[in-house]
Amino acid sequence: MNGTGIATSTLDETVASAKAALAALQHDDGHWIFELEADATIPSETVLLFHFLGTPEPDLESKIAAYLRRVQNDDGSWPLFAAGSGDVSATVKAYYALKLAGDDAEAEHMARARRWVLAHGGAERSNVFTRITLALFEQLPWRAVPTIPVEIMLLPRWFPFHLEKVSYWSRTVIAPLLILTSLKPKARNPRGISVRELFTTAPDRVRHYIANPTGSRLGKAFIVLDWCLRYGEHLIPRRTRDRAVQRAVDFFTARLNGEDGLGGIFPAIANSAMAY
């Protein structure tokens, strides 16, 4: 057995199979080429972004909605990759995007998605990114999101956690998320579209959003840290917070490529949040 609990022989066979499958797809001159596409979350976030900003794009949204309906699994869910099994977070975002785009919540494909989400624990079981999106749209309380104070941007390089010590993708996501979770802006959501029907328990009545499913000591330590940060955040001086927010803004705006930037919903929303 290896550290993951998987038999070494099984792991070796899986790796060998994957290697053979990849080699079979290589072209004669040595290159590989695949269709470049994202899972359902990216087009869903595009619709969510329009409605966060209060600038719906009906023509584009109708095309995105057609795509989302086309890639929906038969069981009503949406996967994270083609032909994959359903994912709660992806399904919640896709359902919300379709509803924002004008799909009737009682339509057959929407009813199937709703039943699937509820059967898998409800929207309250979404991952942190989706819960942040739901909090921005006032669909659940901000206590459902781990406390990540923007003052992280001011930590010195020698500190155990520093932005330069995490991966590129993580850095470009963390910086705008720090702004959002600190300023807690509200989506304009011009038509007031809600997805409360995706929760098995009313969002305000869910007691423990931040959990430690493995029961590990490290998990317990993070829960205690989250509690301390949550209840001590109000003690942070406003001047310090403003300086940290500006540091985060400077970090990701300096890395925009002048056309479409970092990509994703959070940098664009963070820019908008600065206007609140």
C-alpha positions in Angstrom: 0.0 0.0 0.0 1.2 3.5 -0.6 0.4 6.6 1.4 -3.0 7.1 -0.2 -4.2 3.6 0.7 -4.1 2.4 -2.9 -2.4 -0.9 -3.6 1.0 -0.2 -5.3 0.2 -2.8 -8.1 -3.1 -1.1 -8.9 -1.4 2.3 -9.0 1.3 1.1 -11.3 -1.2 -0.5 -13.6 -3.2 2.8 -13.7 -0.1 4.8 -14.5 1.0 2.4 -17.2 -2.5 2.5 -18.7 -2.6 6.3 -18.7 0.9 6.5 -20.2 -0.1 4.1 -23.1 -3.3 6.0 -23.8 -1.4 9.3 -23.9 1.3 7.9 -26.2 -1.4 6.6 -28.6 -2.7 10.1 -29.0 0.7 11.6 -29.9 1.2 12.7 -33.5 4.0 11.4 -35.7 6.0 14.6 -35.4 5.9 14.4 -31.6 3.2 16.9 -30.7 -0.1 16.5 -28.9 -3.2 18.6 -29.6 -6.6 18.6 -27.9 -9.7 20.7 -28.0 -9.3 23.7 -25.6 -12.4 23.9 -23.5 -13.4 24.6 -19.9 -15.9 22.8 -17.8 -19.3 24.2 -17.1 -18.1 26.5 -14.3 -16.4 29.0 -16.5 -19.4 29.9 -18.8 -21.6 29.8 -15.6 -19.3 32.3 -13.9 -19.5 34.5 -17.0 -23.3 34.8 -16.6 -22.9 35.3 -12.8 -20.4 38.1 -13.5 -22.8 39.9 -15.7 -25.5 39.8 -13.1 -23.1 40.7 -10.3 -22.2 43.9 -12.2 -25.8 44.5 -13.1 -25.1 44.4 -16.8 -26.9 41.3 -18.2 -26.0 40.3 -21.8 -29.1 38.5 -23.1 -27.7 37.4 -26.5 -24.5 36.0 -25.1 -26.3 34.5 -22.1 -28.7 32.6 -24.4 -25.8 31.0 -26.2 -24.1 30.1 -22.9 -27.4 28.7 -21.6 -27.7 26.5 -24.8 -24.2 25.2 -24.1 -24.9 24.4 -20.5 -28.1 22.5 -21.3 -26.1 20.5 -23.9 -23.4 19.4 -21.6 -25.7 18.6 -18.6 -25.5 14.9 -17.5 -28.6 12.8 -17.9 -29.0 12.7 -14.1 -29.3 16.5 -14.0 -25.8 17.3 -12.8 -22.8 19.0 -14.4 -19.3 17.4 -14.4 -15.9 19.0 -14.0 -14.7 17.2 -17.2 -16.4 15.7 -20.3 -18.4 12.6 -19.5 -17.4 12.9 -15.8 -19.7 12.3 -12.8 -21.6 15.2 -11.4 -20.0 17.8 -9.1 -22.2 19.7 -6.6 -20.3 23.0 -7.0 -20.4 22.9 -10.8 -24.0 22.0 -10.7 -25.0 24.8 -8.3 -23.2 27.4 -10.5 -24.7 26.0 -13.8 -28.2 26.0 -12.3 -27.8 29.5 -11.0 -26.4 30.7 -14.4 -29.3 29.2 -16.3 -31.9 30.7 -13.9 -30.2 34.1 -14.3 -30.2 33.6 -18.1 -34.0 33.2 -17.9 -34.6 29.4 -17.7 -37.8 28.5 -15.8 -36.9 26.8 -12.5 -39.7 24.3 -13.2 -38.4 23.3 -16.6 -37.5 19.6 -16.8 -33.7 20.1 -17.0 -33.8 22.5 -14.1 -35.9 20.2 -11.9 -33.5 17.3 -12.6 -30.5 19.5 -11.6 -32.3 20.6 -8.4 -33.2 17.0 -7.4 -29.6 16.0 -8.0 -28.2 18.8 -5.8 -30.6 18.2 -3.0 -29.9 14.4 -3.1 -26.2 15.2 -2.7 -26.5 17.4 0.4 -27.7 20.7 -1.1 -25.9 23.9 -2.1 -24.5 24.1 1.4 -22.1 21.3 0.4 -20.5 23.4 -2.3 -16.8 24.1 -2.2 -15.4 27.4 -0.9 -15.3 29.1 -4.3 -18.9 28.4 -4.9 -19.9 29.5 -1.4 -18.0 32.8 -1.9 -20.1 33.3 -5.1 -23.3 32.5 -3.2 -22.3 34.9 -0.5 -21.7 37.7 -3.0 -25.3 37.1 -4.2 -26.6 37.0 -0.6 -27.7 33.4 -0.9 -25.8 32.4 2.2 -24.1 34.2 5.1 -20.5 35.1 5.0 -19.8 32.9 7.9 -20.1 30.0 5.4 -16.8 31.2 4.0 -13.4 30.7 5.7 -11.9 33.9 7.1 -9.1 35.0 4.9 -8.1 38.6 5.9 -6.6 40.8 3.1 -3.8 41.6 5.6 -2.2 38.5 4.3 -0.8 40.7 1.6 1.3 42.5 4.2 3.0 39.4 5.6 6.9 39.4 5.3 8.6 36.9 3.0 10.0 35.0 6.0 6.6 34.2 7.3 5.5 30.5 6.9 2.7 31.7 4.6 3.5 34.2 1.9 1.9 34.7 -1.6 5.2 33.9 -3.3 5.3 30.5 -1.7 2.2 29.2 -3.4 1.5 28.3 -7.0 0.9 30.8 -9.8 -2.8 29.9 -10.2 -3.3 30.1 -6.4 -1.7 33.6 -6.2 -3.8 35.0 -9.0 -7.0 33.7 -7.3 -6.0 34.5 -3.7 -5.3 38.2 -4.3 -8.8 39.1 -5.5 -10.5 36.7 -3.1 -8.8 38.5 -0.2 -10.4 41.7 -1.4 -13.9 40.1 -1.8 -13.9 38.4 1.6 -12.7 41.5 3.4 -15.0 44.1 1.7 -18.0 41.6 1.2 -19.6 43.4 -1.7 -23.2 42.6 -2.8 -24.1 41.5 -6.3 -26.4 44.0 -8.0 -28.5 41.0 -9.3 -31.0 43.3 -11.0 -33.8 40.8 -11.2 -33.3 39.5 -7.7 -32.8 35.9 -8.8 -32.4 33.4 -5.9 -31.5 29.8 -5.6 -32.6 29.1 -2.1 -34.5 26.0 -3.4 -31.1 24.3 -3.8 -30.5 24.2 0.0 -31.6 21.3 2.1 -31.5 23.5 5.2 -32.2 27.3 5.2 -28.7 28.9 4.8 -29.1 31.0 7.9 -29.9 27.8 10.0 -26.8 25.8 8.9 -24.7 25.7 12.1 -21.3 24.5 10.8 -20.2 25.5 7.3 -16.5 25.2 8.3 -15.9 21.6 9.1 -13.1 19.1 9.7 -14.3 16.0 7.9 -11.1 14.0 8.6 -10.9 14.8 12.3 -7.2 15.6 11.9 -5.3 17.8 14.4 -4.3 20.1 11.5 -8.0 20.4 10.6 -8.9 21.3 14.2 -6.1 23.9 14.3 -7.4 25.6 11.1 -10.9 25.7 12.6 -9.6 27.4 15.7 -7.5 29.8 13.6 -10.6 30.6 11.6 -12.6 31.3 14.8 -9.9 33.6 16.1 -9.6 35.5 12.8 -13.4 35.8 12.5 -13.9 37.3 15.9 -10.7 39.4 15.9 -11.1 40.9 12.4 -12.9 44.0 13.7 -9.7 44.9 15.7 -7.7 45.5 12.6 -7.1 49.2 12.0 -8.9 50.7 9.0 -5.6 52.2 7.7 -4.0 48.7 7.8 -6.9 47.2 5.9 -6.9 49.9 3.3 -3.2 49.4 2.7 -3.6 45.7 2.4 -6.5 46.0 -0.1 -4.4 48.3 -2.2 -1.5 45.9 -2.1 -3.8 43.1 -3.4 -5.2 45.4 -6.1 -1.7 46.3 -7.2 -0.7 42.6 -7.2 -3.3 41.4 -9.7 -3.7 44.5 -11.8 0.1 44.4 -12.6 -0.4 40.9 -13.9 -3.3 41.7 -16.3 -2.3 41.1 -19.9 -4.1 44.1 -21.3 -6.8 42.0 -23.0 -8.6 39.4 -20.9 -6.5 39.5 -17.8 -6.2 36.6 -15.3 -9.5 35.1 -16.3 -12.4 33.9 -14.1 -15.0 35.7 -12.1 -13.1 36.9 -9.0 -10.6 39.4 -10.4 -13.4 41.2 -12.3 -15.6 41.2 -9.2 -12.8 42.4 -7.1 -12.2 45.4 -9.4 -15.9 46.2 -9.1 -15.9 45.8 -5.4 -13.4 48.6 -5.1 -16.1 51.0 -6.3 -18.4 50.2 -3.4 
